[in-house]
Amino acid sequence: MRTLVAILLLALSWPTAGRALESDVAQKLEEPAWRVVIDPGHGGRDTGAESESGLAEKTLALEVARRAASILSSSTDRIQVALTRGRDEAVPLRERALSAERYGADLFVSVHANASSDRGAHGAEVFFLALDGATDAEAGALAAQENAALAALEESHEPHAAPSDEVASILVDVTREETIIRSSRLAESVVAAYRAGRAVPDRGVKQADFAVLRSVRMPSILVEIGFVTNAGDARRLASATYRQRIAEGIALGVENFLSTEAGGSPVAYYFVRDGDTMTTVAHRHRITAQELASMNNLPIGRLEIGQRLRVPM
């Protein structure tokens, strides 16, 4: 089966991002499909948090976002993925939100790395929007810090047109209870995926008033992939293998959320080991080899060690 999912780099030049969404590429996307926007936090002169070794949040966020998009692209032909930025550049909050709106996104995932004065703080955590107070003081402080960085970026650009009626409607729309509830389900789905893989320490689901979540009207979450101020997290985040695990958790959580909303069943990732065949893997997960092949858009044949397969959860 032909893979239809395209990773559209919406922000190769942020002022033209909207036009890119109205291009022939977007018009050729086939239905039924969900559209997902992944937003790598920070960028350009806004480096975000940094580890003692110089590991920058903006770089980590971009790589993990790209990896998550790639995984979703190869997993199913029913999800189309776009990034708000595809390189190291600044993208104002207004453009991040409008990019998602123009794309017709069904959900929005913003990727960041955390920092804390508590060097013991570690692990990934997933936030959804709180309009009436954060889960705790730490979550509130983090949201305030991220919002200040976005505000500084907005002020650094030349004056431009006042927010349109569309933007105003976004800010009103996001208060709808159903959107908040669905955002919480999306956050829980990503954390569940982390826990199923048992490879990413997590701090659970939290709420805070992040401006980037406040500015979009579809279910949206902000994923903090770890603390660059923690020696263990910084060491893990420096590993491409670990960044891949983080991305796999995001991708799996997104896929399971969308599948569940459509009345489907959640899936898990299985990594092929020495001696595995399509028949033995299928039998282990109580499906036929044909069903396994269909789930993964593959012909029935040999598997490669380390190959990632979608299997019933």
Contacts in CASP RR format, 6 or more apart in sequence:
PFRMAT RR
TARGET T0000
AUTHOR 0000-0000-0000
METHOD contacts of the structure
MODEL  1
MRTLVAILLLALSWPTAGRALESDVAQKLEEPAWRVVIDPGHGGRDTGAE
SESGLAEKTLALEVARRAASILSSSTDRIQVALTRGRDEAVPLRERALSA
ERYGADLFVSVHANASSDRGAHGAEVFFLALDGATDAEAGALAAQENAAL
AALEESHEPHAAPSDEVASILVDVTREETIIRSSRLAESVVAAYRAGRAV
PDRGVKQADFAVLRSVRMPSILVEIGFVTNAGDARRLASATYRQRIAEGI
ALGVENFLSTEAGGSPVAYYFVRDGDTMTTVAHRHRITAQELASMNNLPI
GRLEIGQRLRVPM
1 77 0 8 1.000
1 297 0 8 1.000
2 77 0 8 1.000
3 73 0 8 1.000
3 74 0 8 1.000
3 77 0 8 1.000
3 297 0 8 1.000
4 29 0 8 1.000
4 30 0 8 1.000
4 33 0 8 1.000
4 77 0 8 1.000
4 80 0 8 1.000
5 72 0 8 1.000
5 73 0 8 1.000
5 74 0 8 1.000
5 76 0 8 1.000
5 77 0 8 1.000
5 79 0 8 1.000
5 80 0 8 1.000
5 81 0 8 1.000
6 25 0 8 1.000
6 29 0 8 1.000
6 73 0 8 1.000
6 80 0 8 1.000
6 81 0 8 1.000
7 66 0 8 1.000
7 69 0 8 1.000
7 70 0 8 1.000
7 73 0 8 1.000
7 81 0 8 1.000
7 82 0 8 1.000
7 83 0 8 1.000
8 20 0 8 1.000
8 21 0 8 1.000
8 25 0 8 1.000
8 26 0 8 1.000
8 80 0 8 1.000
8 81 0 8 1.000
8 82 0 8 1.000
8 83 0 8 1.000
8 103 0 8 1.000
9 82 0 8 1.000
9 83 0 8 1.000
9 85 0 8 1.000
9 86 0 8 1.000
9 87 0 8 1.000
10 17 0 8 1.000
10 18 0 8 1.000
10 20 0 8 1.000
10 21 0 8 1.000
10 37 0 8 1.000
10 82 0 8 1.000
10 83 0 8 1.000
10 84 0 8 1.000
10 85 0 8 1.000
10 86 0 8 1.000
10 99 0 8 1.000
10 103 0 8 1.000
11 17 0 8 1.000
11 83 0 8 1.000
11 84 0 8 1.000
11 85 0 8 1.000
11 86 0 8 1.000
11 87 0 8 1.000
11 89 0 8 1.000
11 91 0 8 1.000
11 95 0 8 1.000
11 99 0 8 1.000
12 20 0 8 1.000
12 86 0 8 1.000
12 87 0 8 1.000
14 85 0 8 1.000
14 89 0 8 1.000
14 90 0 8 1.000
14 91 0 8 1.000
14 92 0 8 1.000
14 95 0 8 1.000
15 95 0 8 1.000
17 84 0 8 1.000
17 91 0 8 1.000
17 95 0 8 1.000
17 98 0 8 1.000
17 99 0 8 1.000
17 102 0 8 1.000
18 98 0 8 1.000
18 99 0 8 1.000
18 102 0 8 1.000
20 26 0 8 1.000
21 82 0 8 1.000
21 99 0 8 1.000
21 102 0 8 1.000
21 103 0 8 1.000
21 104 0 8 1.000
22 102 0 8 1.000
26 103 0 8 1.000
29 35 0 8 1.000
29 80 0 8 1.000
32 78 0 8 1.000
33 77 0 8 1.000
33 78 0 8 1.000
33 79 0 8 1.000
33 80 0 8 1.000
34 78 0 8 1.000
34 79 0 8 1.000
34 80 0 8 1.000
34 106 0 8 1.000
34 107 0 8 1.000
34 258 0 8 1.000
35 79 0 8 1.000
35 80 0 8 1.000
35 81 0 8 1.000
35 82 0 8 1.000
35 103 0 8 1.000
35 104 0 8 1.000
35 105 0 8 1.000
35 106 0 8 1.000
36 72 0 8 1.000
36 79 0 8 1.000
36 80 0 8 1.000
36 81 0 8 1.000
36 82 0 8 1.000
36 105 0 8 1.000
36 106 0 8 1.000
36 107 0 8 1.000
36 108 0 8 1.000
36 109 0 8 1.000
36 254 0 8 1.000
36 258 0 8 1.000
37 81 0 8 1.000
37 82 0 8 1.000
37 83 0 8 1.000
37 84 0 8 1.000
37 99 0 8 1.000
37 100 0 8 1.000
37 103 0 8 1.000
37 105 0 8 1.000
37 107 0 8 1.000
37 108 0 8 1.000
37 109 0 8 1.000
38 65 0 8 1.000
38 68 0 8 1.000
38 69 0 8 1.000
38 81 0 8 1.000
38 82 0 8 1.000
38 83 0 8 1.000
38 84 0 8 1.000
38 109 0 8 1.000
38 110 0 8 1.000
38 111 0 8 1.000
38 250 0 8 1.000
39 65 0 8 1.000
39 83 0 8 1.000
39 84 0 8 1.000
39 85 0 8 1.000
39 96 0 8 1.000
39 100 0 8 1.000
39 108 0 8 1.000
39 109 0 8 1.000
39 110 0 8 1.000
39 111 0 8 1.000
39 212 0 8 1.000
40 58 0 8 1.000
40 61 0 8 1.000
40 62 0 8 1.000
40 64 0 8 1.000
40 65 0 8 1.000
40 66 0 8 1.000
40 83 0 8 1.000
40 84 0 8 1.000
40 85 0 8 1.000
40 86 0 8 1.000
40 111 0 8 1.000
41 57 0 8 1.000
41 58 0 8 1.000
41 61 0 8 1.000
41 62 0 8 1.000
41 85 0 8 1.000
41 110 0 8 1.000
41 111 0 8 1.000
41 112 0 8 1.000
41 212 0 8 1.000
42 48 0 8 1.000
42 57 0 8 1.000
42 58 0 8 1.000
42 61 0 8 1.000
42 112 0 8 1.000
42 149 0 8 1.000
43 58 0 8 1.000
43 61 0 8 1.000
43 62 0 8 1.000
43 85 0 8 1.000
43 88 0 8 1.000
43 89 0 8 1.000
43 90 0 8 1.000
43 91 0 8 1.000
44 58 0 8 1.000
44 88 0 8 1.000
44 89 0 8 1.000
44 90 0 8 1.000
45 90 0 8 1.000
46 58 0 8 1.000
46 90 0 8 1.000
46 149 0 8 1.000
46 152 0 8 1.000
46 153 0 8 1.000
47 56 0 8 1.000
47 57 0 8 1.000
47 58 0 8 1.000
48 56 0 8 1.000
48 57 0 8 1.000
48 58 0 8 1.000
48 113 0 8 1.000
48 149 0 8 1.000
49 56 0 8 1.000
49 57 0 8 1.000
49 113 0 8 1.000
49 114 0 8 1.000
49 115 0 8 1.000
49 228 0 8 1.000
49 229 0 8 1.000
50 56 0 8 1.000
50 57 0 8 1.000
50 115 0 8 1.000
50 228 0 8 1.000
51 228 0 8 1.000
51 229 0 8 1.000
51 234 0 8 1.000
51 237 0 8 1.000
52 234 0 8 1.000
53 234 0 8 1.000
53 238 0 8 1.000
55 228 0 8 1.000
55 234 0 8 1.000
55 237 0 8 1.000
55 238 0 8 1.000
57 112 0 8 1.000
57 113 0 8 1.000
57 115 0 8 1.000
57 228 0 8 1.000
58 88 0 8 1.000
59 88 0 8 1.000
60 113 0 8 1.000
60 225 0 8 1.000
60 228 0 8 1.000
60 237 0 8 1.000
60 243 0 8 1.000
61 111 0 8 1.000
61 112 0 8 1.000
61 113 0 8 1.000
61 225 0 8 1.000
62 85 0 8 1.000
62 86 0 8 1.000
62 87 0 8 1.000
62 88 0 8 1.000
63 243 0 8 1.000
64 111 0 8 1.000
64 225 0 8 1.000
64 243 0 8 1.000
64 246 0 8 1.000
64 247 0 8 1.000
64 250 0 8 1.000
65 83 0 8 1.000
65 111 0 8 1.000
65 247 0 8 1.000
66 83 0 8 1.000
66 86 0 8 1.000
67 243 0 8 1.000
67 244 0 8 1.000
67 246 0 8 1.000
67 247 0 8 1.000
67 248 0 8 1.000
68 109 0 8 1.000
68 111 0 8 1.000
68 247 0 8 1.000
68 248 0 8 1.000
68 249 0 8 1.000
68 250 0 8 1.000
68 251 0 8 1.000
68 254 0 8 1.000
69 81 0 8 1.000
69 82 0 8 1.000
69 83 0 8 1.000
70 247 0 8 1.000
71 247 0 8 1.000
71 248 0 8 1.000
71 251 0 8 1.000
71 308 0 8 1.000
72 79 0 8 1.000
72 81 0 8 1.000
72 251 0 8 1.000
72 254 0 8 1.000
72 255 0 8 1.000
73 79 0 8 1.000
73 81 0 8 1.000
74 308 0 8 1.000
75 251 0 8 1.000
75 255 0 8 1.000
75 296 0 8 1.000
75 310 0 8 1.000
76 255 0 8 1.000
76 297 0 8 1.000
76 310 0 8 1.000
77 297 0 8 1.000
78 258 0 8 1.000
79 254 0 8 1.000
79 255 0 8 1.000
79 258 0 8 1.000
82 99 0 8 1.000
82 103 0 8 1.000
82 105 0 8 1.000
84 91 0 8 1.000
84 95 0 8 1.000
84 96 0 8 1.000
84 99 0 8 1.000
84 100 0 8 1.000
85 91 0 8 1.000
90 153 0 8 1.000
90 156 0 8 1.000
92 150 0 8 1.000
92 153 0 8 1.000
92 154 0 8 1.000
92 157 0 8 1.000
93 150 0 8 1.000
93 153 0 8 1.000
93 154 0 8 1.000
93 211 0 8 1.000
93 212 0 8 1.000
93 215 0 8 1.000
94 154 0 8 1.000
94 163 0 8 1.000
94 167 0 8 1.000
94 215 0 8 1.000
96 110 0 8 1.000
96 212 0 8 1.000
96 215 0 8 1.000
97 167 0 8 1.000
97 170 0 8 1.000
97 212 0 8 1.000
97 215 0 8 1.000
97 216 0 8 1.000
98 166 0 8 1.000
98 167 0 8 1.000
100 108 0 8 1.000
100 216 0 8 1.000
100 218 0 8 1.000
101 166 0 8 1.000
101 170 0 8 1.000
101 216 0 8 1.000
101 217 0 8 1.000
104 218 0 8 1.000
105 216 0 8 1.000
105 218 0 8 1.000
106 218 0 8 1.000
106 219 0 8 1.000
106 258 0 8 1.000
107 186 0 8 1.000
107 218 0 8 1.000
107 219 0 8 1.000
107 220 0 8 1.000
107 254 0 8 1.000
107 257 0 8 1.000
107 258 0 8 1.000
108 213 0 8 1.000
108 216 0 8 1.000
108 218 0 8 1.000
108 219 0 8 1.000
108 220 0 8 1.000
108 221 0 8 1.000
109 186 0 8 1.000
109 220 0 8 1.000
109 221 0 8 1.000
109 222 0 8 1.000
109 223 0 8 1.000
109 250 0 8 1.000
109 254 0 8 1.000
110 210 0 8 1.000
110 212 0 8 1.000
110 213 0 8 1.000
110 220 0 8 1.000
110 221 0 8 1.000
110 222 0 8 1.000
110 223 0 8 1.000
111 222 0 8 1.000
111 223 0 8 1.000
111 225 0 8 1.000
111 250 0 8 1.000
112 146 0 8 1.000
112 222 0 8 1.000
112 223 0 8 1.000
112 224 0 8 1.000
112 225 0 8 1.000
113 224 0 8 1.000
113 225 0 8 1.000
113 226 0 8 1.000
113 227 0 8 1.000
113 228 0 8 1.000
113 237 0 8 1.000
114 121 0 8 1.000
114 123 0 8 1.000
114 125 0 8 1.000
114 142 0 8 1.000
114 224 0 8 1.000
114 225 0 8 1.000
114 226 0 8 1.000
114 227 0 8 1.000
114 228 0 8 1.000
114 229 0 8 1.000
115 227 0 8 1.000
115 228 0 8 1.000
115 229 0 8 1.000
116 138 0 8 1.000
116 227 0 8 1.000
116 229 0 8 1.000
116 230 0 8 1.000
117 229 0 8 1.000
119 229 0 8 1.000
119 230 0 8 1.000
119 231 0 8 1.000
120 227 0 8 1.000
120 230 0 8 1.000
121 138 0 8 1.000
121 227 0 8 1.000
121 229 0 8 1.000
121 230 0 8 1.000
122 201 0 8 1.000
122 226 0 8 1.000
122 227 0 8 1.000
122 230 0 8 1.000
122 232 0 8 1.000
122 233 0 8 1.000
123 200 0 8 1.000
123 201 0 8 1.000
123 202 0 8 1.000
123 203 0 8 1.000
123 226 0 8 1.000
123 227 0 8 1.000
123 230 0 8 1.000
123 233 0 8 1.000
124 194 0 8 1.000
124 200 0 8 1.000
124 201 0 8 1.000
124 202 0 8 1.000
124 203 0 8 1.000
124 223 0 8 1.000
124 224 0 8 1.000
124 225 0 8 1.000
124 226 0 8 1.000
124 246 0 8 1.000
125 202 0 8 1.000
125 203 0 8 1.000
125 204 0 8 1.000
125 205 0 8 1.000
125 206 0 8 1.000
125 223 0 8 1.000
125 224 0 8 1.000
125 226 0 8 1.000
126 187 0 8 1.000
126 190 0 8 1.000
126 191 0 8 1.000
126 202 0 8 1.000
126 204 0 8 1.000
126 205 0 8 1.000
126 206 0 8 1.000
126 221 0 8 1.000
126 222 0 8 1.000
126 223 0 8 1.000
126 224 0 8 1.000
127 139 0 8 1.000
127 143 0 8 1.000
127 187 0 8 1.000
127 205 0 8 1.000
127 206 0 8 1.000
127 207 0 8 1.000
127 208 0 8 1.000
127 210 0 8 1.000
127 213 0 8 1.000
127 221 0 8 1.000
127 222 0 8 1.000
127 223 0 8 1.000
127 224 0 8 1.000
128 180 0 8 1.000
128 183 0 8 1.000
128 184 0 8 1.000
128 186 0 8 1.000
128 187 0 8 1.000
128 205 0 8 1.000
128 207 0 8 1.000
128 213 0 8 1.000
128 220 0 8 1.000
128 221 0 8 1.000
128 222 0 8 1.000
129 174 0 8 1.000
129 180 0 8 1.000
129 183 0 8 1.000
129 207 0 8 1.000
129 208 0 8 1.000
129 209 0 8 1.000
129 210 0 8 1.000
129 213 0 8 1.000
129 214 0 8 1.000
129 220 0 8 1.000
130 207 0 8 1.000
130 208 0 8 1.000
130 209 0 8 1.000
131 175 0 8 1.000
131 180 0 8 1.000
131 209 0 8 1.000
131 214 0 8 1.000
133 140 0 8 1.000
133 207 0 8 1.000
133 208 0 8 1.000
133 209 0 8 1.000
134 140 0 8 1.000
134 143 0 8 1.000
134 206 0 8 1.000
134 207 0 8 1.000
134 208 0 8 1.000
134 209 0 8 1.000
135 206 0 8 1.000
135 207 0 8 1.000
135 208 0 8 1.000
136 206 0 8 1.000
139 206 0 8 1.000
139 207 0 8 1.000
139 208 0 8 1.000
140 208 0 8 1.000
140 209 0 8 1.000
142 208 0 8 1.000
142 224 0 8 1.000
143 208 0 8 1.000
143 209 0 8 1.000
143 210 0 8 1.000
143 211 0 8 1.000
146 210 0 8 1.000
146 211 0 8 1.000
146 212 0 8 1.000
146 222 0 8 1.000
147 209 0 8 1.000
147 210 0 8 1.000
147 211 0 8 1.000
150 211 0 8 1.000
150 212 0 8 1.000
151 211 0 8 1.000
167 215 0 8 1.000
169 217 0 8 1.000
170 215 0 8 1.000
170 216 0 8 1.000
170 217 0 8 1.000
171 214 0 8 1.000
171 215 0 8 1.000
173 179 0 8 1.000
173 217 0 8 1.000
174 180 0 8 1.000
174 213 0 8 1.000
174 214 0 8 1.000
174 215 0 8 1.000
174 216 0 8 1.000
174 217 0 8 1.000
176 217 0 8 1.000
179 217 0 8 1.000
179 218 0 8 1.000
179 219 0 8 1.000
182 219 0 8 1.000
182 261 0 8 1.000
183 213 0 8 1.000
183 219 0 8 1.000
183 220 0 8 1.000
183 221 0 8 1.000
184 205 0 8 1.000
185 219 0 8 1.000
185 257 0 8 1.000
185 260 0 8 1.000
186 219 0 8 1.000
186 220 0 8 1.000
186 221 0 8 1.000
186 253 0 8 1.000
186 254 0 8 1.000
186 257 0 8 1.000
187 205 0 8 1.000
187 221 0 8 1.000
188 205 0 8 1.000
189 253 0 8 1.000
189 254 0 8 1.000
189 256 0 8 1.000
189 257 0 8 1.000
189 260 0 8 1.000
189 266 0 8 1.000
190 221 0 8 1.000
190 223 0 8 1.000
190 249 0 8 1.000
190 250 0 8 1.000
190 252 0 8 1.000
190 253 0 8 1.000
190 254 0 8 1.000
190 257 0 8 1.000
191 202 0 8 1.000
191 204 0 8 1.000
191 205 0 8 1.000
192 253 0 8 1.000
192 256 0 8 1.000
193 248 0 8 1.000
193 249 0 8 1.000
193 250 0 8 1.000
193 252 0 8 1.000
193 253 0 8 1.000
193 256 0 8 1.000
194 200 0 8 1.000
194 202 0 8 1.000
194 249 0 8 1.000
195 202 0 8 1.000
196 252 0 8 1.000
196 268 0 8 1.000
196 313 0 8 1.000
197 245 0 8 1.000
197 249 0 8 1.000
197 269 0 8 1.000
199 242 0 8 1.000
199 245 0 8 1.000
200 242 0 8 1.000
200 245 0 8 1.000
200 246 0 8 1.000
200 249 0 8 1.000
210 222 0 8 1.000
212 220 0 8 1.000
212 222 0 8 1.000
213 220 0 8 1.000
213 221 0 8 1.000
213 222 0 8 1.000
219 257 0 8 1.000
223 250 0 8 1.000
225 237 0 8 1.000
225 243 0 8 1.000
225 246 0 8 1.000
226 233 0 8 1.000
226 237 0 8 1.000
227 233 0 8 1.000
227 234 0 8 1.000
228 234 0 8 1.000
228 237 0 8 1.000
236 242 0 8 1.000
237 243 0 8 1.000
248 269 0 8 1.000
248 308 0 8 1.000
252 267 0 8 1.000
252 268 0 8 1.000
252 269 0 8 1.000
255 267 0 8 1.000
256 266 0 8 1.000
256 267 0 8 1.000
256 313 0 8 1.000
259 265 0 8 1.000
259 266 0 8 1.000
259 267 0 8 1.000
260 266 0 8 1.000
265 312 0 8 1.000
265 313 0 8 1.000
266 313 0 8 1.000
267 295 0 8 1.000
267 310 0 8 1.000
267 311 0 8 1.000
267 312 0 8 1.000
267 313 0 8 1.000
268 310 0 8 1.000
268 311 0 8 1.000
268 312 0 8 1.000
268 313 0 8 1.000
269 308 0 8 1.000
269 309 0 8 1.000
269 310 0 8 1.000
269 311 0 8 1.000
270 281 0 8 1.000
270 285 0 8 1.000
270 308 0 8 1.000
270 309 0 8 1.000
270 310 0 8 1.000
270 311 0 8 1.000
271 306 0 8 1.000
271 307 0 8 1.000
271 308 0 8 1.000
271 309 0 8 1.000
272 281 0 8 1.000
272 303 0 8 1.000
272 304 0 8 1.000
272 305 0 8 1.000
272 306 0 8 1.000
272 307 0 8 1.000
272 308 0 8 1.000
272 309 0 8 1.000
273 305 0 8 1.000
273 306 0 8 1.000
274 305 0 8 1.000
276 303 0 8 1.000
276 305 0 8 1.000
277 302 0 8 1.000
277 303 0 8 1.000
278 289 0 8 1.000
278 292 0 8 1.000
278 293 0 8 1.000
278 298 0 8 1.000
278 300 0 8 1.000
278 301 0 8 1.000
278 302 0 8 1.000
278 303 0 8 1.000
279 289 0 8 1.000
281 292 0 8 1.000
281 303 0 8 1.000
281 309 0 8 1.000
281 311 0 8 1.000
282 288 0 8 1.000
282 289 0 8 1.000
282 291 0 8 1.000
282 292 0 8 1.000
285 292 0 8 1.000
285 311 0 8 1.000
285 312 0 8 1.000
286 312 0 8 1.000
287 295 0 8 1.000
287 311 0 8 1.000
287 312 0 8 1.000
289 300 0 8 1.000
290 300 0 8 1.000
292 298 0 8 1.000
292 309 0 8 1.000
292 311 0 8 1.000
293 299 0 8 1.000
293 300 0 8 1.000
293 301 0 8 1.000
295 309 0 8 1.000
295 310 0 8 1.000
295 311 0 8 1.000
296 309 0 8 1.000
296 310 0 8 1.000
303 309 0 8 1.000
END
